[in-house]
Amino acid sequence: MNDTYDHVPDSATPGDGRQRQIGILLFDGVEELDAVGPWEVLSSWTQQHPGDGWNVFCLSPEGRPVCSAKTLVLGAHHSIADAPPMDVLVHPGGPGTRPMLRDRDHLDWVRGQRATVPLMTSVCTGSLVYAAAGLLVGRRATTHWASLNLLSELDPTITTDVSSRFVDDGDLITSAGVSAGIDMALHLVARLTDVERAVEVRREIQYNPLPPV
């Protein structure tokens, strides 16, 4: 499923009264819009509609601010160690993902999240990290257009989608580069609530891109 809002889960907010948690990972070298685009969508949703039962936060390895790809400093609400259990993880991309492909500790952490987080998502080259961690074996996925070949090299079993803004493969959602994370996040709102809520959020943030003049 991709580029649509028509995939809605069995139940957006199960009736146990627990607030669901979405974590957006921050790290040095993260591409700003990879993280801030989904943040804008998801925080607009959760703050405007608290009755939906979801919360979004940012986490970084040590809980400290990070220096992103274009030098914007981004703060985190939690460290990896003290973050609440997540129902959804958003792993952005950026040049900071390149060393992660060989970082055994980070790849182990990602695998650990796969074991406990029901829905794993990525933006841009965040999917390369998922591939390096072995999460995309035999799955459909996408990434930034300039890294599509690398995605296939990291795991030749991946069915690489070269045209979609995002790919929903059930418990894994990957998006293409940078601004595509906004589309992925709106799709996520639709999955976790309904299409009408996603349309409301899109209108709230006035996201209706037009072609260049």
C-alpha positions, -999 to +999 in steps of 0.1 A: +000+000+000+015+034-009+006+070-015-030+065-002-048+068+031-070+037+027-051+013+050-066+016+084-057-008+113-081-031+131-083-006+160-067+028+162-068+030+200-076-002+218-099+004+247-075-002+276-071+035+284-033+035+277-018+064+258+000+052+227+035+065+221+053+075+189+091+081+191+111+101+165+148+093+167+173+121+166+210+118+161+240+139+149+237+143+111+200+137+109+183+154+080+163+182+095+130+177+075+132+139+079+125+145+116+108+178+117+083+171+089+068+140+107+070+159+140+049+187+125+023+163+113+022+141+144+024+168+170-003+188+153-025+157+154-018+146+190-021+181+204-052+191+185-069+157+191-057+143+225-088+122+227-073+100+200-050+086+227-016+092+211+015+111+221+047+119+201+082+126+215+118+128+203+146+107+216+183+108+211+211+084+221+220+103+253+190+126+256+211+156+246+205+180+216+219+168+183+235+188+155+216+180+123+228+177+087+225+215+080+237+225+115+202+231+130+204+220+167+174+198+177+165+189+212+152+156+225+126+148+252+142+116+262+173+095+259+171+060+243+175+046+279+146+065+295+122+068+266+087+053+273+079+021+255+070+029+219+041+018+197+056+034+167+092+043+159+102+069+132+138+065+121+149+095+100+177+096+075+205+119+067+243+117+064+244+105+101+229+072+090+261+062+071+282+054+102+251+036+116+253+010+088+285-003+106+276+006+142+269-027+159+254-011+190+229+009+170+220-020+148+214-041+178+192-014+193+172-013+161+167-051+162+157-048+198+130-022+189+118-046+161+111-071+188+090-048+209+077-019+187+046-030+167+051-005+139+085+006+126+088+035+101+116+053+084+122+084+064+147+087+036+180+068+043+166+056+076+155+025+056+192+018+049+197+013+086+167-011+087+182-030+058+216-032+075+199-045+107+182-072+087+146-058+091+138-057+054+146-092+043+120-101+016+101-069+022+090-040+000+107-007+008+119+026-005+144+053+003+159+086-011+162+083-049+200+086-047+202+057-023+179+032-041+209+012-054+226+011-020+193-002-005+194-031-030+231-037-023+226-039+014+199-065+010+192-079-025+160-096-012+143-063-008+117-054-035+128-018-040+100+006-049+116+033-071+085+055-076+064+057-044+065+084-018+061+058+008+056+020+011+033+005+037+043-031+041+022-038+072+043-035+103+070-016+084+066+017+066+094+033+046+093+066+028+114+082+001+135+113+007+132+143+030+097+158+023+082+124+017+083+119+054+053+144+056+033+122+033+043+091+053+033+108+086-001+118+072-006+082+061+003+071+096-024+093+111-049+077+088-037+042+098-039+050+135-072+068+133-090+073+100-088+091+067-109+120+079-085+128+107-056+127+083-074+152+061-080+174+091-044+174+100-033+181+064-056+211+063-043+223+097-007+224+086-018+237+052+000+210+033-012+209-003+019+210-025+017+225-060+041+220-088+068+247-093+056+277-113 
